[in-house]
Each structure stands twice: as C-alpha cells, then as structure tokens.
Amino acid sequence: MAPGSTQNIVIFGETGVGKSSVINLMAGQQIAHISPDAPRCTLHWTEYQITFENGTRYRVFDTASLEEPRLGTGAYPPTLLNAYNLINNLKEHGGVNLLLFCIRGGRVTATMQSNYRLFFEFFCEERVPLVLVVTNLEREPRMEDWYRRNAGQLEKYNIRSAGHACLTAANLLDGRLRDKYEESRGILRGVVEAHCNAGGWTGGQGWLASFISKLVKFVVGHPKKTDIIGILTKRCGMAKEVAQQVAQRIGEELVT
C-alpha cells in the first residue's frame, strides 16, 4: 500500500464490544469517546482519521449497529436511510477498503451472525475484505488461544474472515497486562495493513436495490412497497421514477 494514500475502514459490532477502544488502540491515542451507555441506533457513523508511522492514512467509520438479530419495522427506515447516506459518503472518498468486525471474547451468538450478515453480505455484497477483531482477551494466557477454541463455532455460524486479531483494547491495565496492550496494537495494525484492499468498493450499479431486498428479510413484518418508495424519495432525495424502478427490482415476493 502506497505511503501517503488514504484507506477507508468501516468498523462494526454490537454496542459494548469495544469499537471505540479498538479505534484508540489503532491510533495510539484516545481519539474516540468511550461510553458504556451509548444510545442504540442503526448504521449511524462517526468518522476518525488515523495515520500510521509509515505515512499511510486511514479514515475509520465507526458505526452503531443492531442489538437484535431482527429489525423492528420502526428501525427499518433509519437503517435504509443511513446505509444509503454512508455508501454515498464513502463513494466520494474512494469506497470501502476494509471491514473490521468487532466481537467480545466469549461465546459466538446469533446476534454476531446478524451483524456479520448485515455488513458483509448485505451492505458490502461480500466484496470487501473482512477482519475479525476479538476484544477483552487480556485474561487469556495467550490471546490467540481464543480463536483456536472458537474457530469451529465461527464456522458453524458462517462467520468467515480474511484475517483476525485477538487482542485487548483496554488501556487502563495494571503493569502485568500492559505488555498485552502494546502487543495488541502491533497485531491490529499488522492485520489492517495486510488485508486493506487498495481498490475501494463503491457499491456499483444495482447496489441499493440489492441491499433493500436483503434488508427486508431482517424486518419483522415486511414494509410496504409504497413505504420503500417514500423513504427513497422523501428522505434519500431520489427522483420518484428512479425510486419506483428500485422498488420494482426488489421483487414482489419481498414486499406487499
């Protein structure tokens, strides 16, 4: 990756898994606010700028994600709107180069699978490298042991990654664990540099219709076709004729 270039990273995971701490670990300083009581919202994002010692710059988009495996009908409109706005924002800056999927060390759950599918399969159409970042492993004798123990469960839930980083991102550790924090920074930066795709994914033709059709499957009670058109025209600013074409492409079997 050329020094001086800028790469776009989308980091996602459930509230409380330590996304802000991972950003601070990657940056080598506290740039992201850490709050255990972060409000629950869907696909909202905050942007951070990080530069590595070799001059490579990263624009990290920290998303607030789903809390439940299925979307309620009330969460559907903001999810669609925020996804549309985020992909347009990323298009202006060269697309998505890497996904960082943060999970807390523990058992693999259906909610983890839900988040994985939403971002990797639905949002990025499986066209962006994904790195699994496992946090809260400071008490592991060897942090990598967590992955060896849980690789089978990840496979069971069809959670696949180009690479992984087992680490601790807690920066208020006592002296015995401080070395693991510094080790974790090297692990994280190494996996980012190894898997960040130089050619950013920008969505492409038909992305929005594909995303909506897959997102509808997450919704408890399918939204009406007229509601989708309304979101696209009134909240996304899309011309009515184009919105109708997008809604039509979704397929009548998915909307009523």
Sequence and secondary structure as in RCSB ss.txt:
>XXXX:A:sequence
MAPGSTQNIVIFGETGVGKSSVINLMAGQQIAHISPDAPRCTLHWTEYQITFENGTRYRVFDTASLEEPRLGTGA
YPPTLLNAYNLINNLKEHGGVNLLLFCIRGGRVTATMQSNYRLFFEFFCEERVPLVLVVTNLEREPRMEDWYRRN
AGQLEKYNIRSAGHACLTAANLLDGRLRDKYEESRGILRGVVEAHCNAGGWTGGQGWLASFISKLVKFVVGHPKK
TDIIGILTKRCGMAKEVAQQVAQRIGEELVT
>XXXX:A:secstr
  TT EEEEEEE  TTS HHHHHHHHHTS  S   TT    SSEEEEEEEE TTS EEEEEEEE  SSSSB TTT
HHHHHHHHHHHHHHHHHTT B EEEEEEESS   HHHHHHHIIIIIIISTT S EEEEEE  TTSSSTTHHHHHH
HHHHHHTT   SEEEE        HHHHHHHHHHHHHHHHHHHHH  SS B   TTHHHHHHHHHHTTBSS   H
HHHHHIIIIIS   HHHHHHHHHHH TTT  
